[in-house]
Amino acid sequence: MKKWSLSFRIWHWLHAFVVLALLGTVFLRKTFLSWRANSEILSAQLTTMHLDVTTEQAKILAKAVRAPMWEWHIIMGYALAALLIIRIILFFSKSGKKNYLDMAKKSLHKKLVTIGYIGIYLILGFMAVSGLLLTFHEDLGLLKTTTHTIKEVHEFVFNFVWIFVLLHIIGVVAADNGDDKGIISDMINGGKLR
């Protein structure tokens, strides 16, 4: 019998792709596709072409340039919400709840890792719900101040996702080179119960 079921492995890698895609869109939004930086570039370039635009017009143009990328962020947000629902369903499978069994027998390190996973699922759950609230704020009749507060918290909490992804990658590589040899290949081929 495999250590990790095919359904759990597919879920894991889809989830990894979606989270990395979400991180990528935020990275692009804050760097190469920043409306502030791009509005200045557009304004300067248009001026050299003898086309004068106001600051507001340059801002609108810069936001239009990044709009398709931001649509991908929203689509990946829907995927994240769906994958979290699937993860809850998978929790009831044998390999889906494997990490959460026999907590009393686990070492302190393994307990902390397990708590970390629970924490990131809660954080990602918040990100999915708050992202959906932001997407549908008008349909839900949310006040502008409420929407702004949700956006601020959503952006702040996103920092914990960056931290978790980095810690997860470092931790898995360290574990694969330490006591948990084969942990990475097990998540690809399923591994064997030991």
Backbone as JSON Lines, residues from 0, in Angstrom:
{"i":0,"aa":"M","n":[0.84,-1.19,0.0],"ca":[0.0,0.0,0.0],"c":[0.89,1.25,0.0]}
{"i":1,"aa":"K","n":[0.43,2.24,-0.73],"ca":[1.18,3.49,-0.84],"c":[1.02,4.33,0.44]}
{"i":2,"aa":"K","n":[2.08,5.05,0.76],"ca":[2.07,5.96,1.91],"c":[1.15,7.15,1.64]}
{"i":3,"aa":"W","n":[1.21,7.67,0.41],"ca":[0.38,8.8,0.01],"c":[-0.47,8.36,-1.18]}
{"i":4,"aa":"S","n":[-1.78,8.48,-1.06],"ca":[-2.68,8.08,-2.14],"c":[-2.49,8.98,-3.36]}
{"i":5,"aa":"L","n":[-2.89,8.46,-4.51],"ca":[-2.79,9.24,-5.74],"c":[-3.62,10.52,-5.64]}
{"i":6,"aa":"S","n":[-4.81,10.42,-5.07],"ca":[-5.67,11.6,-4.94],"c":[-5.01,12.67,-4.06]}
{"i":7,"aa":"F","n":[-4.36,12.25,-2.98],"ca":[-3.69,13.21,-2.1],"c":[-2.48,13.84,-2.81]}
{"i":8,"aa":"R","n":[-1.73,13.04,-3.55],"ca":[-0.56,13.58,-4.26],"c":[-0.99,14.57,-5.34]}
{"i":9,"aa":"I","n":[-2.04,14.24,-6.08],"ca":[-2.55,15.16,-7.1],"c":[-2.99,16.45,-6.42]}
{"i":10,"aa":"W","n":[-3.73,16.31,-5.3],"ca":[-4.16,17.5,-4.56],"c":[-2.95,18.33,-4.14]}
{"i":11,"aa":"H","n":[-1.94,17.69,-3.58],"ca":[-0.75,18.39,-3.08],"c":[-0.08,19.22,-4.17]}
{"i":12,"aa":"W","n":[0.14,18.62,-5.34],"ca":[0.86,19.32,-6.4],"c":[0.0,20.39,-7.06]}
{"i":13,"aa":"L","n":[-1.32,20.16,-7.18],"ca":[-2.21,21.23,-7.67],"c":[-2.22,22.4,-6.68]}
{"i":14,"aa":"H","n":[-2.28,22.06,-5.4],"ca":[-2.28,23.08,-4.36],"c":[-0.98,23.88,-4.39]}
{"i":15,"aa":"A","n":[0.15,23.18,-4.56],"ca":[1.44,23.87,-4.64],"c":[1.47,24.81,-5.84]}
{"i":16,"aa":"F","n":[0.98,24.34,-6.99],"ca":[0.94,25.18,-8.18],"c":[0.09,26.42,-7.96]}
{"i":17,"aa":"V","n":[-1.09,26.24,-7.37],"ca":[-2.01,27.37,-7.15],"c":[-1.4,28.38,-6.19]}
{"i":18,"aa":"V","n":[-0.84,27.91,-5.09],"ca":[-0.24,28.83,-4.11],"c":[0.93,29.57,-4.74]}
{"i":19,"aa":"L","n":[1.77,28.88,-5.5],"ca":[2.89,29.55,-6.17],"c":[2.4,30.54,-7.23]}
{"i":20,"aa":"A","n":[1.33,30.2,-7.93],"ca":[0.76,31.13,-8.91],"c":[0.22,32.38,-8.21]}
{"i":21,"aa":"L","n":[-0.43,32.2,-7.08],"ca":[-0.92,33.34,-6.31],"c":[0.25,34.21,-5.83]}
{"i":22,"aa":"L","n":[1.28,33.56,-5.33],"ca":[2.47,34.3,-4.91],"c":[3.07,35.06,-6.09]}
{"i":23,"aa":"G","n":[3.11,34.4,-7.25],"ca":[3.66,35.03,-8.45],"c":[2.89,36.26,-8.87]}
{"i":24,"aa":"T","n":[1.56,36.19,-8.82],"ca":[0.77,37.37,-9.22],"c":[0.97,38.53,-8.26]}
{"i":25,"aa":"V","n":[1.09,38.21,-6.97],"ca":[1.34,39.29,-5.99],"c":[2.73,39.87,-6.21]}
{"i":26,"aa":"F","n":[3.71,39.01,-6.47],"ca":[5.07,39.49,-6.75],"c":[5.06,40.44,-7.96]}
{"i":27,"aa":"L","n":[4.39,40.03,-9.03],"ca":[4.32,40.88,-10.22],"c":[3.61,42.19,-9.92]}
{"i":28,"aa":"R","n":[2.53,42.11,-9.13],"ca":[1.77,43.32,-8.78],"c":[2.63,44.31,-8.0]}
{"i":29,"aa":"K","n":[3.48,43.79,-7.14],"ca":[4.3,44.66,-6.3],"c":[5.59,45.11,-6.99]}
{"i":30,"aa":"T","n":[5.96,44.46,-8.11],"ca":[7.23,44.81,-8.76],"c":[6.99,45.29,-10.2]}
{"i":31,"aa":"F","n":[7.13,44.39,-11.15],"ca":[7.1,44.75,-12.57],"c":[5.77,45.36,-13.03]}
{"i":32,"aa":"L","n":[4.68,44.96,-12.39],"ca":[3.38,45.46,-12.81],"c":[2.77,46.42,-11.78]}
{"i":33,"aa":"S","n":[3.6,47.05,-11.0],"ca":[3.13,48.06,-10.03],"c":[2.54,49.24,-10.81]}
{"i":34,"aa":"W","n":[1.32,49.61,-10.48],"ca":[0.7,50.72,-11.22],"c":[1.44,52.03,-10.96]}
{"i":35,"aa":"R","n":[2.03,52.18,-9.78],"ca":[2.75,53.42,-9.49],"c":[3.96,53.57,-10.42]}
{"i":36,"aa":"A","n":[4.78,52.53,-10.47],"ca":[5.99,52.59,-11.31],"c":[5.61,52.67,-12.79]}
{"i":37,"aa":"N","n":[4.66,51.85,-13.19],"ca":[4.29,51.81,-14.61],"c":[3.56,53.08,-15.06]}
{"i":38,"aa":"S","n":[2.81,53.72,-14.18],"ca":[2.15,54.97,-14.58],"c":[3.19,56.05,-14.86]}
{"i":39,"aa":"E","n":[4.27,56.05,-14.07],"ca":[5.35,57.0,-14.32],"c":[6.06,56.71,-15.64]}
{"i":40,"aa":"I","n":[6.3,55.42,-15.92],"ca":[6.94,55.03,-17.18],"c":[6.06,55.41,-18.36]}
{"i":41,"aa":"L","n":[4.77,55.08,-18.26],"ca":[3.84,55.4,-19.35],"c":[3.76,56.91,-19.58]}
{"i":42,"aa":"S","n":[3.66,57.64,-18.49],"ca":[3.57,59.1,-18.59],"c":[4.82,59.68,-19.27]}
{"i":43,"aa":"A","n":[5.99,59.2,-18.85],"ca":[7.25,59.69,-19.42],"c":[7.36,59.32,-20.9]}
{"i":44,"aa":"Q","n":[7.01,58.09,-21.23],"ca":[7.11,57.65,-22.63],"c":[6.12,58.39,-23.53]}
{"i":45,"aa":"L","n":[4.91,58.59,-23.03],"ca":[3.92,59.31,-23.83],"c":[4.32,60.77,-24.01]}
{"i":46,"aa":"T","n":[4.95,61.34,-23.0],"ca":[5.43,62.72,-23.1],"c":[6.49,62.84,-24.2]}
{"i":47,"aa":"T","n":[7.39,61.84,-24.29],"ca":[8.41,61.88,-25.35],"c":[7.78,61.75,-26.74]}
{"i":48,"aa":"M","n":[6.57,61.22,-26.79],"ca":[5.84,61.09,-28.06],"c":[4.9,62.28,-28.26]}
{"i":49,"aa":"H","n":[5.06,63.3,-27.4],"ca":[4.25,64.52,-27.45],"c":[2.77,64.25,-27.19]}
{"i":50,"aa":"L","n":[2.52,63.27,-26.33],"ca":[1.16,62.97,-25.89],"c":[1.1,63.22,-24.39]}
{"i":51,"aa":"D","n":[0.37,64.22,-24.0],"ca":[0.29,64.55,-22.59],"c":[-0.88,63.81,-21.95]}
{"i":52,"aa":"V","n":[-0.58,63.17,-20.81],"ca":[-1.62,62.5,-20.03],"c":[-1.53,62.99,-18.6]}
{"i":53,"aa":"T","n":[-2.66,63.01,-17.94],"ca":[-2.66,63.39,-16.52],"c":[-2.16,62.21,-15.7]}
{"i":54,"aa":"T","n":[-1.85,62.49,-14.47],"ca":[-1.43,61.43,-13.55],"c":[-2.51,60.38,-13.42]}
{"i":55,"aa":"E","n":[-3.75,60.81,-13.34],"ca":[-4.89,59.88,-13.22],"c":[-5.02,59.02,-14.47]}
{"i":56,"aa":"Q","n":[-4.84,59.6,-15.65],"ca":[-4.92,58.82,-16.9],"c":[-3.8,57.79,-16.97]}
{"i":57,"aa":"A","n":[-2.61,58.17,-16.55],"ca":[-1.47,57.24,-16.54],"c":[-1.73,56.1,-15.57]}
{"i":58,"aa":"K","n":[-2.35,56.42,-14.44],"ca":[-2.7,55.39,-13.45],"c":[-3.71,54.41,-14.04]}
{"i":59,"aa":"I","n":[-4.71,54.92,-14.75],"ca":[-5.73,54.06,-15.38],"c":[-5.08,53.15,-16.41]}
{"i":60,"aa":"L","n":[-4.17,53.7,-17.22],"ca":[-3.47,52.9,-18.22],"c":[-2.61,51.8,-17.57]}
{"i":61,"aa":"A","n":[-1.89,52.16,-16.51],"ca":[-1.03,51.19,-15.82],"c":[-1.85,50.07,-15.21]}
{"i":62,"aa":"K","n":[-3.0,50.41,-14.64],"ca":[-3.86,49.38,-14.06],"c":[-4.45,48.49,-15.15]}
{"i":63,"aa":"A","n":[-4.72,49.07,-16.32],"ca":[-5.25,48.28,-17.44],"c":[-4.21,47.27,-17.93]}
{"i":64,"aa":"V","n":[-2.94,47.65,-17.89],"ca":[-1.87,46.75,-18.32],"c":[-1.82,45.52,-17.43]}
{"i":65,"aa":"R","n":[-2.0,45.7,-16.14],"ca":[-1.89,44.56,-15.22],"c":[-3.21,43.83,-14.99]}
{"i":66,"aa":"A","n":[-4.31,44.33,-15.51],"ca":[-5.63,43.73,-15.27],"c":[-5.7,42.25,-15.64]}
{"i":67,"aa":"P","n":[-5.17,41.84,-16.82],"ca":[-5.24,40.4,-17.14],"c":[-4.51,39.53,-16.13]}
{"i":68,"aa":"M","n":[-3.37,40.01,-15.63],"ca":[-2.64,39.25,-14.63],"c":[-3.46,39.14,-13.35]}
{"i":69,"aa":"W","n":[-4.15,40.21,-13.0],"ca":[-4.94,40.2,-11.78],"c":[-6.14,39.27,-11.91]}
{"i":70,"aa":"E","n":[-6.65,39.11,-13.14],"ca":[-7.72,38.15,-13.38],"c":[-7.24,36.74,-13.04]}
{"i":71,"aa":"W","n":[-5.97,36.45,-13.37],"ca":[-5.41,35.15,-13.02],"c":[-5.33,34.98,-11.5]}
{"i":72,"aa":"H","n":[-5.06,36.04,-10.79],"ca":[-5.04,35.97,-9.33],"c":[-6.41,35.55,-8.81]}
{"i":73,"aa":"I","n":[-7.44,36.13,-9.36],"ca":[-8.81,35.8,-8.94],"c":[-9.15,34.36,-9.3]}
{"i":74,"aa":"I","n":[-8.78,33.92,-10.51],"ca":[-9.04,32.53,-10.91],"c":[-8.3,31.57,-10.0]}
{"i":75,"aa":"M","n":[-7.04,31.87,-9.69],"ca":[-6.27,31.02,-8.77],"c":[-6.88,31.05,-7.36]}
{"i":76,"aa":"G","n":[-7.48,32.17,-6.99],"ca":[-8.17,32.26,-5.7],"c":[-9.36,31.32,-5.64]}
{"i":77,"aa":"Y","n":[-10.12,31.25,-6.74],"ca":[-11.23,30.28,-6.81],"c":[-10.69,28.86,-6.68]}
{"i":78,"aa":"A","n":[-9.58,28.59,-7.38],"ca":[-8.97,27.26,-7.33],"c":[-8.52,26.94,-5.91]}
{"i":79,"aa":"L","n":[-7.94,27.92,-5.22],"ca":[-7.52,27.72,-3.83],"c":[-8.71,27.35,-2.95]}
{"i":80,"aa":"A","n":[-9.8,28.08,-3.09],"ca":[-11.0,27.79,-2.29],"c":[-11.49,26.37,-2.56]}
{"i":81,"aa":"A","n":[-11.53,25.97,-3.84],"ca":[-11.97,24.61,-4.19],"c":[-11.02,23.56,-3.63]}
{"i":82,"aa":"L","n":[-9.72,23.81,-3.73],"ca":[-8.74,22.85,-3.22],"c":[-8.8,22.71,-1.7]}
{"i":83,"aa":"L","n":[-9.12,23.79,-1.01],"ca":[-9.26,23.69,0.46],"c":[-10.48,22.84,0.83]}
{"i":84,"aa":"I","n":[-11.55,22.97,0.06],"ca":[-12.73,22.13,0.3],"c":[-12.37,20.66,0.03]}
{"i":85,"aa":"I","n":[-11.64,20.42,-1.05],"ca":[-11.2,19.05,-1.36],"c":[-10.29,18.52,-0.26]}
{"i":86,"aa":"R","n":[-9.43,19.39,0.3],"ca":[-8.52,18.96,1.38],"c":[-9.31,18.52,2.6]}
{"i":87,"aa":"I","n":[-10.39,19.22,2.89],"ca":[-11.24,18.82,4.03],"c":[-11.81,17.43,3.76]}
{"i":88,"aa":"I","n":[-12.25,17.18,2.53],"ca":[-12.77,15.86,2.16],"c":[-11.66,14.81,2.26]}
{"i":89,"aa":"L","n":[-10.47,15.13,1.75],"ca":[-9.34,14.2,1.79],"c":[-8.87,13.92,3.22]}
{"i":90,"aa":"F","n":[-9.15,14.82,4.14],"ca":[-8.75,14.59,5.53],"c":[-9.32,13.27,6.04]}
{"i":91,"aa":"F","n":[-10.45,12.89,5.52],"ca":[-11.11,11.67,5.99],"c":[-10.58,10.42,5.3]}
{"i":92,"aa":"S","n":[-9.61,10.58,4.36],"ca":[-8.97,9.41,3.76],"c":[-7.77,9.02,4.63]}
{"i":93,"aa":"K","n":[-7.28,7.8,4.44],"ca":[-6.19,7.31,5.28],"c":[-4.93,8.17,5.16]}
{"i":94,"aa":"S","n":[-4.49,8.45,3.92],"ca":[-3.27,9.24,3.78],"c":[-3.51,10.71,4.06]}
{"i":95,"aa":"G","n":[-4.75,11.17,3.92],"ca":[-5.07,12.57,4.18],"c":[-5.02,12.97,5.64]}
{"i":96,"aa":"K","n":[-5.23,12.0,6.52],"ca":[-5.17,12.32,7.94],"c":[-3.95,11.74,8.64]}
{"i":97,"aa":"K","n":[-3.07,11.1,7.84],"ca":[-1.89,10.43,8.38],"c":[-1.07,11.32,9.31]}
{"i":98,"aa":"N","n":[-0.84,12.56,8.91],"ca":[0.01,13.46,9.71],"c":[-0.64,13.91,11.01]}
{"i":99,"aa":"Y","n":[-1.92,13.65,11.17],"ca":[-2.63,14.17,12.34],"c":[-2.99,13.09,13.35]}
{"i":100,"aa":"L","n":[-2.52,11.87,13.11],"ca":[-2.79,10.76,14.01],"c":[-1.66,10.61,15.02]}
{"i":101,"aa":"D","n":[-1.97,10.04,16.16],"ca":[-0.97,9.71,17.19],"c":[-0.1,10.88,17.6]}
{"i":102,"aa":"M","n":[-0.72,12.02,17.84],"ca":[0.03,13.22,18.23],"c":[0.87,12.99,19.49]}
{"i":103,"aa":"A","n":[0.35,12.2,20.42],"ca":[1.06,11.98,21.68],"c":[2.39,11.25,21.46]}
{"i":104,"aa":"K","n":[2.47,10.43,20.42],"ca":[3.67,9.65,20.15],"c":[4.72,10.42,19.34]}
{"i":105,"aa":"K","n":[4.34,11.57,18.82],"ca":[5.25,12.32,17.96],"c":[6.29,13.09,18.76]}
{"i":106,"aa":"S","n":[7.43,13.29,18.12],"ca":[8.47,14.13,18.73],"c":[7.98,15.58,18.72]}
{"i":107,"aa":"L","n":[8.63,16.41,19.5],"ca":[8.26,17.82,19.56],"c":[8.34,18.44,18.16]}
{"i":108,"aa":"H","n":[9.38,18.1,17.42],"ca":[9.54,18.64,16.06],"c":[8.34,18.25,15.19]}
{"i":109,"aa":"K","n":[7.95,16.99,15.21],"ca":[6.82,16.53,14.38],"c":[5.51,17.18,14.83]}
{"i":110,"aa":"K","n":[5.36,17.41,16.14],"ca":[4.17,18.1,16.64],"c":[4.12,19.53,16.1]}
{"i":111,"aa":"L","n":[5.27,20.21,16.13],"ca":[5.33,21.59,15.62],"c":[5.04,21.64,14.13]}
{"i":112,"aa":"V","n":[5.55,20.66,13.38],"ca":[5.27,20.59,11.95],"c":[3.77,20.42,11.72]}
{"i":113,"aa":"T","n":[3.16,19.52,12.48],"ca":[1.72,19.28,12.35],"c":[0.92,20.54,12.69]}
{"i":114,"aa":"I","n":[1.3,21.22,13.74],"ca":[0.62,22.46,14.12],"c":[0.83,23.51,13.02]}
{"i":115,"aa":"G","n":[2.02,23.53,12.41],"ca":[2.28,24.44,11.3],"c":[1.36,24.2,10.13]}
{"i":116,"aa":"Y","n":[1.11,22.93,9.8],"ca":[0.19,22.62,8.7],"c":[-1.23,23.05,9.03]}
{"i":117,"aa":"I","n":[-1.65,22.8,10.25],"ca":[-2.99,23.25,10.65],"c":[-3.07,24.78,10.54]}
{"i":118,"aa":"G","n":[-2.01,25.45,10.99],"ca":[-1.96,26.91,10.91],"c":[-2.05,27.42,9.48]}
{"i":119,"aa":"I","n":[-1.31,26.79,8.57],"ca":[-1.34,27.28,7.18],"c":[-2.69,26.99,6.54]}
{"i":120,"aa":"Y","n":[-3.33,25.88,6.9],"ca":[-4.67,25.62,6.36],"c":[-5.64,26.68,6.84]}
{"i":121,"aa":"L","n":[-5.52,27.1,8.1],"ca":[-6.39,28.16,8.62],"c":[-6.1,29.49,7.91]}
{"i":122,"aa":"I","n":[-4.82,29.78,7.72],"ca":[-4.44,31.02,7.02],"c":[-4.95,31.0,5.59]}
{"i":123,"aa":"L","n":[-4.76,29.88,4.89],"ca":[-5.23,29.79,3.5],"c":[-6.75,29.84,3.44]}
{"i":124,"aa":"G","n":[-7.41,29.27,4.44],"ca":[-8.87,29.37,4.52],"c":[-9.3,30.82,4.65]}
{"i":125,"aa":"F","n":[-8.62,31.56,5.51],"ca":[-8.91,32.98,5.65],"c":[-8.66,33.71,4.34]}
{"i":126,"aa":"M","n":[-7.54,33.4,3.68],"ca":[-7.21,34.07,2.42],"c":[-8.28,33.8,1.36]}
{"i":127,"aa":"A","n":[-8.76,32.57,1.3],"ca":[-9.79,32.21,0.32],"c":[-11.09,32.95,0.61]}
{"i":128,"aa":"V","n":[-11.51,32.95,1.88],"ca":[-12.77,33.61,2.24],"c":[-12.66,35.12,2.05]}
{"i":129,"aa":"S","n":[-11.57,35.71,2.52],"ca":[-11.42,37.17,2.37],"c":[-11.28,37.56,0.9]}
{"i":130,"aa":"G","n":[-10.6,36.72,0.11],"ca":[-10.49,36.99,-1.33],"c":[-11.85,36.93,-2.01]}
{"i":131,"aa":"L","n":[-12.67,35.97,-1.63],"ca":[-14.03,35.89,-2.19],"c":[-14.86,37.1,-1.77]}
{"i":132,"aa":"L","n":[-14.71,37.53,-0.52],"ca":[-15.42,38.73,-0.06],"c":[-15.01,39.95,-0.87]}
{"i":133,"aa":"L","n":[-13.7,40.06,-1.16],"ca":[-13.21,41.19,-1.95],"c":[-13.74,41.14,-3.39]}
{"i":134,"aa":"T","n":[-13.78,39.94,-3.94],"ca":[-14.25,39.78,-5.32],"c":[-15.73,40.11,-5.45]}
{"i":135,"aa":"F","n":[-16.51,39.71,-4.44],"ca":[-17.96,39.88,-4.51],"c":[-18.49,40.96,-3.56]}
{"i":136,"aa":"H","n":[-17.62,41.92,-3.19],"ca":[-18.01,42.93,-2.2],"c":[-19.24,43.73,-2.64]}
{"i":137,"aa":"E","n":[-19.35,44.03,-3.93],"ca":[-20.51,44.8,-4.4],"c":[-21.78,43.97,-4.32]}
{"i":138,"aa":"D","n":[-21.69,42.71,-4.77],"ca":[-22.86,41.82,-4.72],"c":[-23.33,41.58,-3.29]}
{"i":139,"aa":"L","n":[-22.37,41.57,-2.36],"ca":[-22.69,41.34,-0.95],"c":[-23.12,42.63,-0.23]}
{"i":140,"aa":"G","n":[-22.96,43.76,-0.91],"ca":[-23.35,45.03,-0.31],"c":[-22.44,45.48,0.82]}
{"i":141,"aa":"L","n":[-21.15,45.08,0.74],"ca":[-20.22,45.48,1.79],"c":[-19.88,46.96,1.66]}
{"i":142,"aa":"L","n":[-19.77,47.62,2.79],"ca":[-19.39,49.02,2.8],"c":[-17.96,49.18,2.3]}
{"i":143,"aa":"K","n":[-17.67,50.35,1.75],"ca":[-16.33,50.62,1.23],"c":[-15.28,50.49,2.33]}
{"i":144,"aa":"T","n":[-15.6,50.97,3.52],"ca":[-14.65,50.89,4.64],"c":[-14.42,49.43,5.05]}
{"i":145,"aa":"T","n":[-15.47,48.63,5.03],"ca":[-15.34,47.21,5.37],"c":[-14.48,46.51,4.33]}
{"i":146,"aa":"T","n":[-14.74,46.79,3.06],"ca":[-13.96,46.19,1.97],"c":[-12.49,46.59,2.1]}
{"i":147,"aa":"H","n":[-12.23,47.85,2.41],"ca":[-10.86,48.33,2.57],"c":[-10.16,47.59,3.72]}
{"i":148,"aa":"T","n":[-10.86,47.42,4.83],"ca":[-10.29,46.71,5.98],"c":[-9.98,45.26,5.63]}
{"i":149,"aa":"I","n":[-10.91,44.6,4.94],"ca":[-10.69,43.21,4.52],"c":[-9.46,43.14,3.62]}
{"i":150,"aa":"K","n":[-9.34,44.08,2.68],"ca":[-8.2,44.11,1.76],"c":[-6.89,44.28,2.52]}
{"i":151,"aa":"E","n":[-6.87,45.2,3.49],"ca":[-5.66,45.44,4.28],"c":[-5.24,44.17,5.04]}
{"i":152,"aa":"V","n":[-6.2,43.52,5.69],"ca":[-5.89,42.31,6.45],"c":[-5.48,41.18,5.5]}
{"i":153,"aa":"H","n":[-6.17,41.06,4.37],"ca":[-5.85,40.05,3.36],"c":[-4.39,40.2,2.91]}
{"i":154,"aa":"E","n":[-3.99,41.42,2.62],"ca":[-2.62,41.67,2.17],"c":[-1.6,41.42,3.29]}
{"i":155,"aa":"F","n":[-1.96,41.75,4.53],"ca":[-1.05,41.51,5.66],"c":[-0.88,40.02,5.91]}
{"i":156,"aa":"V","n":[-1.98,39.29,5.95],"ca":[-1.93,37.85,6.24],"c":[-1.18,37.1,5.14]}
{"i":157,"aa":"F","n":[-1.2,37.65,3.92],"ca":[-0.49,37.01,2.82],"c":[0.99,36.84,3.12]}
{"i":158,"aa":"N","n":[1.55,37.71,3.95],"ca":[2.96,37.59,4.34],"c":[3.25,36.25,5.01]}
{"i":159,"aa":"F","n":[2.28,35.73,5.76],"ca":[2.46,34.43,6.42],"c":[2.51,33.3,5.41]}
{"i":160,"aa":"V","n":[1.84,33.47,4.27],"ca":[1.9,32.46,3.21],"c":[3.31,32.4,2.64]}
{"i":161,"aa":"W","n":[3.91,33.57,2.36],"ca":[5.3,33.61,1.88],"c":[6.22,32.87,2.86]}
{"i":162,"aa":"I","n":[6.06,33.21,4.13],"ca":[6.93,32.62,5.16],"c":[6.75,31.11,5.19]}
{"i":163,"aa":"F","n":[5.49,30.64,5.16],"ca":[5.24,29.2,5.21],"c":[5.86,28.5,4.01]}
{"i":164,"aa":"V","n":[5.67,29.05,2.81],"ca":[6.2,28.41,1.6],"c":[7.72,28.26,1.72]}
{"i":165,"aa":"L","n":[8.38,29.32,2.14],"ca":[9.84,29.25,2.31],"c":[10.23,28.21,3.35]}
{"i":166,"aa":"L","n":[9.56,28.23,4.51],"ca":[9.87,27.26,5.56],"c":[9.56,25.83,5.11]}
{"i":167,"aa":"H","n":[8.46,25.66,4.37],"ca":[8.08,24.33,3.88],"c":[9.15,23.77,2.94]}
{"i":168,"aa":"I","n":[9.59,24.59,1.99],"ca":[10.6,24.12,1.04],"c":[11.91,23.8,1.76]}
{"i":169,"aa":"I","n":[12.34,24.71,2.64],"ca":[13.58,24.47,3.4],"c":[13.43,23.23,4.27]}
{"i":170,"aa":"G","n":[12.29,23.1,4.95],"ca":[12.06,21.96,5.84],"c":[12.03,20.63,5.11]}
{"i":171,"aa":"V","n":[11.37,20.6,3.96],"ca":[11.28,19.35,3.19],"c":[12.65,18.95,2.65]}
{"i":172,"aa":"V","n":[13.41,19.92,2.14],"ca":[14.75,19.61,1.64],"c":[15.64,19.13,2.79]}
{"i":173,"aa":"A","n":[15.55,19.79,3.95],"ca":[16.35,19.38,5.11],"c":[15.93,17.97,5.57]}
{"i":174,"aa":"A","n":[14.63,17.71,5.61],"ca":[14.15,16.39,6.03],"c":[14.6,15.31,5.05]}
{"i":175,"aa":"D","n":[14.55,15.62,3.75],"ca":[14.95,14.65,2.74],"c":[16.44,14.33,2.84]}
{"i":176,"aa":"N","n":[17.22,15.29,3.32],"ca":[18.66,15.07,3.52],"c":[18.98,14.61,4.93]}
{"i":177,"aa":"G","n":[17.96,14.44,5.77],"ca":[18.17,14.03,7.15],"c":[17.46,12.73,7.45]}
{"i":178,"aa":"D","n":[16.58,12.78,8.46],"ca":[15.91,11.57,8.95],"c":[14.79,11.06,8.06]}
{"i":179,"aa":"D","n":[14.24,11.89,7.21],"ca":[13.12,11.5,6.36],"c":[13.53,11.34,4.9]}
{"i":180,"aa":"K","n":[14.59,10.59,4.67],"ca":[15.08,10.4,3.3],"c":[13.94,9.88,2.41]}
{"i":181,"aa":"G","n":[13.83,10.48,1.23],"ca":[12.82,10.04,0.29],"c":[11.48,10.74,0.43]}
{"i":182,"aa":"I","n":[11.39,11.72,1.34],"ca":[10.1,12.4,1.56],"c":[9.61,13.11,0.29]}
{"i":183,"aa":"I","n":[10.53,13.66,-0.49],"ca":[10.13,14.35,-1.73],"c":[9.67,13.34,-2.77]}
{"i":184,"aa":"S","n":[10.44,12.29,-2.98],"ca":[10.04,11.29,-3.98],"c":[8.76,10.57,-3.55]}
{"i":185,"aa":"D","n":[8.55,10.41,-2.24],"ca":[7.3,9.79,-1.76],"c":[6.09,10.61,-2.18]}
{"i":186,"aa":"M","n":[6.22,11.93,-2.2],"ca":[5.09,12.78,-2.59],"c":[4.9,12.77,-4.11]}
{"i":187,"aa":"I","n":[5.84,12.19,-4.83],"ca":[5.71,12.04,-6.28],"c":[5.2,10.64,-6.62]}
{"i":188,"aa":"N","n":[5.86,9.62,-6.07],"ca":[5.49,8.24,-6.45],"c":[4.59,7.54,-5.43]}
{"i":189,"aa":"G","n":[4.3,8.18,-4.32],"ca":[3.41,7.6,-3.3],"c":[4.13,6.98,-2.14]}
{"i":190,"aa":"G","n":[5.37,6.54,-2.36],"ca":[6.13,5.92,-1.27],"c":[5.51,4.62,-0.81]}
{"i":191,"aa":"K","n":[6.14,4.03,0.19],"ca":[5.63,2.79,0.77],"c":[5.48,2.98,2.26]}
{"i":192,"aa":"L","n":[4.45,2.37,2.81],"ca":[4.28,2.42,4.26],"c":[5.44,1.68,4.91]}
{"i":193,"aa":"R","n":[6.02,2.3,5.92],"ca":[7.19,1.68,6.6],"c":[6.76,1.03,7.89]}
